[in-house]
Amino acid sequence: MRSRRGIVTALLVACAILWLLPALWVLVTSLKPTANIIRVPPEWIPWPATLAHYGEVLFSSSRTARIGRAFLNSTIVSLGSVVVVLFASATTAYPLARMRFPGRDVIFALLVGSLMIPNAVLLVPQYILTQRLGWLSTYQGLIVPEAAMTFAFGVFLLRQFFLTLPTELEDAARIDGAGPWRIFTRIILPLSQPVLGALAIFAFRSAWNDFLWPLIAVNKPEMFPLPVALALLRSAYSSESYGPIMAGATLSALPLLIVFLVANRRIVEGVRVSGLKG
Amino acid sequence: MRRRGALTPYLFLLPGLALFAAFRLYPLLDGLRLSFTNARLGRAQYAFVGLANYGKLLEDTRFHVSLVNTAFYSIASTLPILAIPLVLAVALNRGMSLRTFLRGAFFFPFTLSVVTVGLTWLWLLDPVVGPLNYYLKSLGLPARSWLADPSTAMWAIILTSVWWVTGYYLVIYLAGLQDIPRELYEAAALDGAGGWRSFWAITLPLLRPVFLFVFVTHIIGSFQIFGQVFILTQGGPGDATRTVVQHLYETAFQNFFQFGSASAMAWVLFVVILVFSLLQFRLLRGHTQY
């Protein structure tokens, strides 16, 4: 029995290592001098190692290397989207969970139903709308639609959580003369920090990694977020120039890697609240 | 005072619903309207053309090919995407010291953007300098131009997707497995049921809602597949990996700028996804006790 368990563990470890190899290969490639990148047989230890590709994509002013700027763009768009999602989802979920009013159930049903709308289906009309607003190639043109994609999910997630909070706290605050906004900001939100955190990670990931919307909503290279900049870097470089591309890919993975390493313990918990009941 | 109280919920709802109405609801309906017009990029005036765009889709062989490819991708990727994470989750669901590391290793690719995933595999699958072909050759297996060969290109894209999402579904399955009460397994063990038996009699039936979730999420996602195709093959070789969204993207934003026609495609895709999702709910929910 013990040995069978040992075999399963060994198999799992082997699979996990196999699973990590492609990503490791990207990292290793990004650290090799150009001449060593295309060497056969493949070298898994980047020796001599160099940060030249990182320097090139971050600081070079050449036409194709705009990863540094794209990194900044992605950061602004993703953080902006997190703020909009948290604000809009929380203010919407609060009355849906804690108040009674005509139309509540219809509104909630509409929001849940909208989770079935595929993002790809909205591309053309969303493009036309963004163009009419004069928002093409702007931060708001990326932030607001990005936030709208996550909004309904956020309402759903937060409402579930708000429903579980005890009413006594609200009642006590009300007796002390607190209005709904005060109750919302001083009682509900502080108690909801873990779930707000999970939603923030979710919204950040989804904005940081989205590709299709920025691909069409941005046509000025200096406004490209990372995925678009990387995709176009791919077509601009010849197939031998993998170094800068892999450096860019590694850089783009860093922020989420850090978030998930820090929040690792919460991942299962977060997905558990979010995914299953969605 | 009473009046103000009655308005309160709506004041709270205002920002969220405005966002929702402007960027979800309105585009959905506007897309339907556009699908009956001959709208084009940059053309201020356009006319209603009835069902002409839908009629054209019936004759558009590239659209047919893209539908078939999308369906093939969705179906062929379903089994690995349902089964591999399940097997891993069941194996990982015993308390072991390496659990956190293992879960993290499988989950890691899911934190990457589709573009990064695409670029990673583009490099791995490179016919000349990619490591995959090198190792295949050294094992005496045939090396190929995986992405340039119509018979393997779609499989390469499926491989990429499986690598990308396995960790996500693994975590979902793990969460589902943890919701199954331990006592059920203990009772089954007392009745003499072995590992396999309790897997079939307890684990699988109780995981049904999780299956439903994974299945529906996967189908909704896979019918919209775009990023992997855009990076790895751009729809080629020929039209071998052309998917609906790739076709829609090109129709609307690359070659022809036909917004009307692209909107008709979008609505066909929407209806297909809707029908599939509802079917899945019916099929799987009919039997659950939840």
HADDOCK unambig.tbl for C-alpha pairs under 7 A between the chains (distance, minus, plus):
assign (segid A and resid 13 and name CA) (segid B and resid 102 and name CA) 6.83 0.50 0.50
assign (segid A and resid 16 and name CA) (segid B and resid 102 and name CA) 6.07 0.50 0.50
assign (segid A and resid 16 and name CA) (segid B and resid 105 and name CA) 5.66 0.50 0.50
assign (segid A and resid 16 and name CA) (segid B and resid 106 and name CA) 6.15 0.50 0.50
assign (segid A and resid 19 and name CA) (segid B and resid 105 and name CA) 6.96 0.50 0.50
assign (segid A and resid 19 and name CA) (segid B and resid 106 and name CA) 6.40 0.50 0.50
assign (segid A and resid 20 and name CA) (segid B and resid 105 and name CA) 6.28 0.50 0.50
assign (segid A and resid 22 and name CA) (segid B and resid 120 and name CA) 6.70 0.50 0.50
assign (segid A and resid 26 and name CA) (segid B and resid 120 and name CA) 6.32 0.50 0.50
assign (segid A and resid 38 and name CA) (segid B and resid 129 and name CA) 5.48 0.50 0.50
assign (segid A and resid 40 and name CA) (segid B and resid 129 and name CA) 6.78 0.50 0.50
assign (segid A and resid 41 and name CA) (segid B and resid 134 and name CA) 6.94 0.50 0.50
assign (segid A and resid 42 and name CA) (segid B and resid 131 and name CA) 5.91 0.50 0.50
assign (segid A and resid 88 and name CA) (segid B and resid 15 and name CA) 5.98 0.50 0.50
assign (segid A and resid 88 and name CA) (segid B and resid 16 and name CA) 4.44 0.50 0.50
assign (segid A and resid 89 and name CA) (segid B and resid 16 and name CA) 6.34 0.50 0.50
assign (segid A and resid 91 and name CA) (segid B and resid 12 and name CA) 5.29 0.50 0.50
assign (segid A and resid 91 and name CA) (segid B and resid 13 and name CA) 6.23 0.50 0.50
assign (segid A and resid 92 and name CA) (segid B and resid 12 and name CA) 6.08 0.50 0.50
assign (segid A and resid 92 and name CA) (segid B and resid 13 and name CA) 4.68 0.50 0.50
assign (segid A and resid 92 and name CA) (segid B and resid 16 and name CA) 5.66 0.50 0.50
assign (segid A and resid 95 and name CA) (segid B and resid 9 and name CA) 5.29 0.50 0.50
assign (segid A and resid 95 and name CA) (segid B and resid 12 and name CA) 6.77 0.50 0.50
assign (segid A and resid 99 and name CA) (segid B and resid 9 and name CA) 6.90 0.50 0.50
assign (segid A and resid 118 and name CA) (segid B and resid 270 and name CA) 6.81 0.50 0.50
assign (segid A and resid 120 and name CA) (segid B and resid 224 and name CA) 6.37 0.50 0.50
assign (segid A and resid 120 and name CA) (segid B and resid 245 and name CA) 6.87 0.50 0.50
assign (segid A and resid 121 and name CA) (segid B and resid 266 and name CA) 4.69 0.50 0.50
assign (segid A and resid 121 and name CA) (segid B and resid 267 and name CA) 6.77 0.50 0.50
assign (segid A and resid 121 and name CA) (segid B and resid 270 and name CA) 6.46 0.50 0.50
assign (segid A and resid 122 and name CA) (segid B and resid 27 and name CA) 5.87 0.50 0.50
assign (segid A and resid 122 and name CA) (segid B and resid 28 and name CA) 5.96 0.50 0.50
assign (segid A and resid 122 and name CA) (segid B and resid 31 and name CA) 6.89 0.50 0.50
assign (segid A and resid 124 and name CA) (segid B and resid 259 and name CA) 6.51 0.50 0.50
assign (segid A and resid 124 and name CA) (segid B and resid 263 and name CA) 6.72 0.50 0.50
assign (segid A and resid 125 and name CA) (segid B and resid 27 and name CA) 4.96 0.50 0.50
assign (segid A and resid 125 and name CA) (segid B and resid 30 and name CA) 6.06 0.50 0.50
assign (segid A and resid 125 and name CA) (segid B and resid 31 and name CA) 5.37 0.50 0.50
assign (segid A and resid 126 and name CA) (segid B and resid 23 and name CA) 6.81 0.50 0.50
assign (segid A and resid 126 and name CA) (segid B and resid 27 and name CA) 5.65 0.50 0.50
assign (segid A and resid 145 and name CA) (segid B and resid 23 and name CA) 6.13 0.50 0.50
assign (segid A and resid 148 and name CA) (segid B and resid 19 and name CA) 6.23 0.50 0.50
assign (segid A and resid 148 and name CA) (segid B and resid 20 and name CA) 6.14 0.50 0.50
assign (segid A and resid 148 and name CA) (segid B and resid 23 and name CA) 6.12 0.50 0.50
assign (segid A and resid 148 and name CA) (segid B and resid 24 and name CA) 6.87 0.50 0.50
assign (segid A and resid 209 and name CA) (segid B and resid 113 and name CA) 4.43 0.50 0.50
assign (segid A and resid 209 and name CA) (segid B and resid 114 and name CA) 6.92 0.50 0.50
assign (segid A and resid 227 and name CA) (segid B and resid 115 and name CA) 5.66 0.50 0.50
assign (segid A and resid 231 and name CA) (segid B and resid 115 and name CA) 6.31 0.50 0.50
assign (segid A and resid 231 and name CA) (segid B and resid 231 and name CA) 6.72 0.50 0.50
assign (segid A and resid 249 and name CA) (segid B and resid 116 and name CA) 5.40 0.50 0.50
assign (segid A and resid 253 and name CA) (segid B and resid 112 and name CA) 5.71 0.50 0.50
assign (segid A and resid 256 and name CA) (segid B and resid 111 and name CA) 6.20 0.50 0.50
assign (segid A and resid 257 and name CA) (segid B and resid 111 and name CA) 6.84 0.50 0.50
assign (segid A and resid 268 and name CA) (segid B and resid 171 and name CA) 5.95 0.50 0.50
assign (segid A and resid 268 and name CA) (segid B and resid 175 and name CA) 6.28 0.50 0.50
assign (segid A and resid 271 and name CA) (segid B and resid 172 and name CA) 6.52 0.50 0.50
assign (segid A and resid 272 and name CA) (segid B and resid 172 and name CA) 6.69 0.50 0.50
assign (segid A and resid 272 and name CA) (segid B and resid 175 and name CA) 5.57 0.50 0.50
assign (segid A and resid 276 and name CA) (segid B and resid 210 and name CA) 6.61 0.50 0.50
assign (segid A and resid 276 and name CA) (segid B and resid 213 and name CA) 6.60 0.50 0.50
